Amino acid sequence: MTSSMQIASDIQATSDVQIADEIQMASGSQEANTVQKASSTNNEVSIVALDGIPDIYPGDDLNGLILEAIDKQQYRLDDGDIIVIAHKVVSKQEGQIIDLNEITPSEEALSLGKELNKDPRKVQVILSESNRLVRTSKRPDQEEGTIIAEHRLGFICANAAVDESNVDAEGKVILLPHDPDYSAREICRSLESATGKSLGVIITDTFGRPWRMGLVNVAVGLANVPGKVDLAGDTDAYGRVLSVTVPALADEIAAASGLLMSKNGKKPVLIFKGVDWQKTDSSARDLVRPQREDLFR
């Protein structure tokens, strides 16, 4: 297994995707720990999907496997690269897997399971991962109803991010990492130490959207990469001063990762090059809207 990066070639893998004017970030001064001033844009960003990441099991050396895949692909990490990782490989490595056969559902879980036609053991795990249930519903055309919950980390999502997909055994579910920001920082620290490069890491999950159909990847864990970019005070293309424009940079990158990070593709690690950003002490929780600004609670 490769423990350090010594790659002389700058070969772009055939899975590179060139995206023009997709993600904007600037190198201006920092307003706060998680919001940065922006003053310039990039014209091109490339995305590389790493091949060869195997199925991950608790205790595996995920960082070493990422470095090995980079080496085998004859790729090179540079300063400013952002590594985007599907949370499931991180969760699996950390052992965030629940065997439903070991779960005893509560009365609330039994009642909700009957109402929604859901496995009450899974409902119990959802309740355990939730601060509160936002909404439950089952339409006549649904085989299984929906639970929208506030995850213990503050994210609003279906089933409190408890998921049965991409688990290698029946009767098991995967949770988010216990602290995705900490996980991202540890991965980033290890990769920076091995390569000598200044990097960023984003851990993603797939969320639905309340007023739009379809799913997109969002950031649930951050290391160094700002969650938001403050454009207030800059001007638009016609010289008008912007006042409340704050793009969610980390979510923009996460959403773009979905172009190569498919459910069945087994490509859980991507590398973004060309994103214009500044290192900051960030957290994915900064992307959660504060309760005082929540118009729909």
Buried (B, 14 or more C-beta within 10 A) or exposed (E): EBEEBEBEEEEBBEBBBEBEEBBBBBEBEBBEEBBBBBEEEBEEBBBBBBBBBEEBEEEBBBBBBBBBBBBEBEBBBEEBBBBBBBBBBBBBBBEBBBEBEEBEBBEEBBEBBEEBEBBBBBBBBBBBBBBEBBEBEBEEEEEEBBBBBBBBBBBBBBBBBBBBEBBEEEBBBBBBBEBBBEBBBBBBBBBBEBBEBBBBBBBBBBBBEEEEEEBBBBBBBBBBBBBBBBBBBBEEEEEEEBEEEBBBBBBBBBBBBBBBBEEEEBBBBBBBBBBBBBBBEBBBBBBBEEEEEEEEE
